[in-house]
């Protein structure tokens, strides 16, 4: 198991961008829904259009990284590791918690959230 601490100073700017970007994309999606109506459920799935928005956004960061590469990226990359680019911004969004009915205090709906805009 990898035991290395992330350096938030290295990734701060991109973390802010990830939080703001997903929020703006979600607000834009909601405006689209207002104009066009709710999307139908996809066959075989029981997720609403808004839930599918989050699933789709998260799927961008699906990856498998070797431990050695992850250690190098943590030291040199201005981006947080992929899984944190999903978990952190989405757990900071009231919209996500509402759409998935996450209990307050759960991993994806912490009581204290970081909101920039």
Secondary structure, DSSP 8 states (H G I E B T S, - for coil): -------HHHHHHHHHHHHHHHHHHHHHHHHHHHHH------TT----HHHHHHHHHHHTT-----HHHHHHHHHH-SS--HHHHHHHHHHT-HHHHHHHT--TTBTTB-SS-----
